[in-house]
Amino acid sequence: MSFQYVIDNATSISISKRKRVAQTVSRSGVTKATSVGGQVYEFRVQLPTGPRWSDNRRLIEMVEALDRTTIDSIQINKAAHEYITGYQGDLTSTSGIQVSYSSGNTLTITSGASLGSGYRFRAGDYIQLGLGSVYTVTEDVAYNDSTITVHRPVREAAGTYTLNVGQNVSWEVLCVEMPTWTIFGYDQISWSGSFVFVESL
């Protein structure tokens, strides 16, 4: 279970996928910004205070064994988290959707997403190219539209991919900040801060 334990038991999850930028301000007050690359997912996750140490010690040991050096896979797929990553479109099934990619931040649907009305995807939907990177859709994709625009340039090579959608997507992450735990009261645990996971694929 490892890092998935942290996601499944979170009391708060903050997801950042913004561009990393450098800014300069001229003497006249004009501000300029440029992207410095590295537009990756970062998850800041807080665990609750108060669960029983005796119920969680085995799982915590698995997390600590990975430490800050081992890549692990996470999903936001717990039933109670469906509102975070759940599919928003009108397709009755999202399995078997294929897309082609050549360059930039657009994909073309080639099969598996037929609709007579409504939306194939809505802005905010999560998609993953095979077992590769995860992207969010930035514009609604109507039933008769085949172009998906995503939040960052596609990192995979040009080709055809089968999509994972919504709660089926997964991220390969590294834990860059791992809080310490404290046993308090009787058989209860608390945490010194948040876990921070960064996309590593």
LINWO-V913780 format. One record per residue. N is the residue number from 1. RES is the residue in one letter. SS is DSSP state (a for helix, b for strand, c for the rest). NEAR is the number of other C-alpha atoms within 10 Angstrom. D_FIRST is the distance of its C-alpha to the first C-alpha in Angstrom with 2 decimals. Layout:
# LINWO-V913780
{{N:RES:SS:NEAR:D_FIRST} {N:RES:SS:NEAR:D_FIRST}}
This chain:
# LINWO-V913780
{{1:M:c:13:0.00} {2:S:c:18:3.83} {3:F:a:24:6.42} {4:Q:a:18:5.40} {5:Y:a:16:5.79} {6:V:a:20:9.09} {7:I:a:23:10.16} {8:D:a:18:9.75} {9:N:c:13:11.66} {10:A:b:16:14.10} {11:T:b:12:17.79} {12:S:b:13:18.89} {13:I:b:18:17.87} {14:S:b:10:20.56} {15:I:b:14:20.62} {16:S:b:13:23.34} {17:K:c:17:24.53} {18:R:c:13:28.10} {19:K:c:16:30.25} {20:R:c:13:30.90} {21:V:b:13:34.65} {22:A:b:11:37.53} {23:Q:b:9:40.39} {24:T:b:11:43.99} {25:V:b:10:46.79} {26:S:c:8:50.38} {27:R:c:7:53.31} {28:S:c:6:54.32} {29:G:c:8:50.99} {30:V:c:8:49.61} {31:T:b:10:45.85} {32:K:b:11:44.32} {33:A:b:11:40.68} {34:T:b:11:39.13} {35:S:b:11:35.64} {36:V:c:10:34.33} {37:G:c:10:31.53} {38:G:c:11:27.81} {39:Q:c:17:26.96} {40:V:c:19:23.17} {41:Y:c:20:20.53} {42:E:b:20:19.68} {43:F:b:20:17.31} {44:R:b:19:18.27} {45:V:b:19:15.91} {46:Q:b:21:17.10} {47:L:b:23:15.36} {48:P:c:13:17.76} {49:T:c:15:20.13} {50:G:c:15:20.67} {51:P:c:14:17.64} {52:R:b:15:18.03} {53:W:a:19:16.96} {54:S:a:10:17.01} {55:D:a:11:14.45} {56:N:a:13:11.95} {57:R:a:12:12.86} {58:R:a:11:10.36} {59:L:a:17:7.37} {60:I:a:17:9.86} {61:E:a:12:10.64} {62:M:a:14:7.42} {63:V:a:20:8.17} {64:E:a:13:11.76} {65:A:a:12:11.55} {66:L:a:15:10.93} {67:D:c:16:13.77} {68:R:c:15:15.97} {69:T:c:10:16.60} {70:T:c:10:13.65} {71:I:c:19:12.94} {72:D:b:19:9.56} {73:S:b:15:9.40} {74:I:b:21:9.19} {75:Q:c:17:10.99} {76:I:c:22:13.09} {77:N:c:20:13.16} {78:K:c:15:12.89} {79:A:a:10:16.33} {80:A:a:9:17.53} {81:H:a:13:16.98} {82:E:a:13:19.14} {83:Y:a:14:22.00} {84:I:a:16:20.36} {85:T:a:21:19.65} {86:G:c:18:21.32} {87:Y:c:21:24.10} {88:Q:c:16:27.53} {89:G:c:19:29.99} {90:D:c:18:32.07} {91:L:c:19:30.87} {92:T:c:10:30.11} {93:S:c:12:27.55} {94:T:c:19:25.82} {95:S:c:14:24.90} {96:G:c:13:27.12} {97:I:c:17:28.46} {98:Q:b:20:29.81} {99:V:b:22:31.02} {100:S:b:18:33.10} {101:Y:b:18:33.09} {102:S:c:14:35.86} {103:S:c:14:35.74} {104:G:c:12:35.14} {105:N:c:16:32.81} {106:T:b:19:33.86} {107:L:b:21:32.66} {108:T:b:16:34.84} {109:I:b:22:33.74} {110:T:b:15:35.23} {111:S:b:13:34.10} {112:G:c:16:32.05} {113:A:c:22:32.68} {114:S:c:14:36.02} {115:L:c:14:37.23} {116:G:c:10:40.71} {117:S:c:11:40.11} {118:G:c:14:37.58} {119:Y:b:18:34.84} {120:R:b:24:32.57} {121:F:b:26:30.42} {122:R:c:20:30.83} {123:A:c:17:30.52} {124:G:c:20:27.01} {125:D:c:22:25.28} {126:Y:b:26:22.30} {127:I:b:24:22.77} {128:Q:b:20:21.27} {129:L:b:23:23.47} {130:G:c:16:21.83} {131:L:c:14:18.79} {132:G:c:18:20.60} {133:S:c:20:20.96} {134:V:b:26:20.58} {135:Y:b:25:23.83} {136:T:b:21:25.29} {137:V:b:20:28.51} {138:T:c:17:31.35} {139:E:c:16:34.09} {140:D:c:18:34.37} {141:V:b:19:34.89} {142:A:b:19:37.56} {143:Y:c:18:37.87} {144:N:c:14:40.57} {145:D:c:13:38.99} {146:S:c:16:37.04} {147:T:b:17:36.12} {148:I:b:22:32.76} {149:T:b:21:32.94} {150:V:b:22:29.74} {151:H:c:19:29.20} {152:R:c:19:29.43} {153:P:c:13:30.96} {154:V:c:21:28.99} {155:R:c:15:27.45} {156:E:c:14:27.46} {157:A:c:9:30.60} {158:A:c:11:33.16} {159:G:b:10:32.59} {160:T:b:17:31.25} {161:Y:b:21:27.64} {162:T:b:20:25.85} {163:L:b:24:24.14} {164:N:b:22:20.74} {165:V:b:25:21.56} {166:G:a:24:20.26} {167:Q:a:21:16.81} {168:N:a:18:16.34} {169:V:c:23:16.44} {170:S:c:21:13.69} {171:W:b:22:14.19} {172:E:b:19:13.73} {173:V:b:21:13.77} {174:L:b:22:14.67} {175:C:b:23:14.48} {176:V:b:13:18.24} {177:E:b:15:18.49} {178:M:c:17:16.37} {179:P:c:14:18.07} {180:T:c:12:18.85} {181:W:b:14:18.31} {182:T:b:13:21.27} {183:I:b:14:21.85} {184:F:b:13:24.81} {185:G:c:8:26.96} {186:Y:c:9:25.74} {187:D:c:12:22.04} {188:Q:b:16:20.96} {189:I:b:20:19.02} {190:S:b:18:19.97} {191:W:b:17:19.06} {192:S:c:13:21.69} {193:G:c:15:20.84} {194:S:c:18:18.46} {195:F:b:22:15.60} {196:V:b:21:17.05} {197:F:b:25:15.28} {198:V:b:21:17.77} {199:E:b:21:17.78} {200:S:c:16:18.37} {201:L:c:13:19.40}}
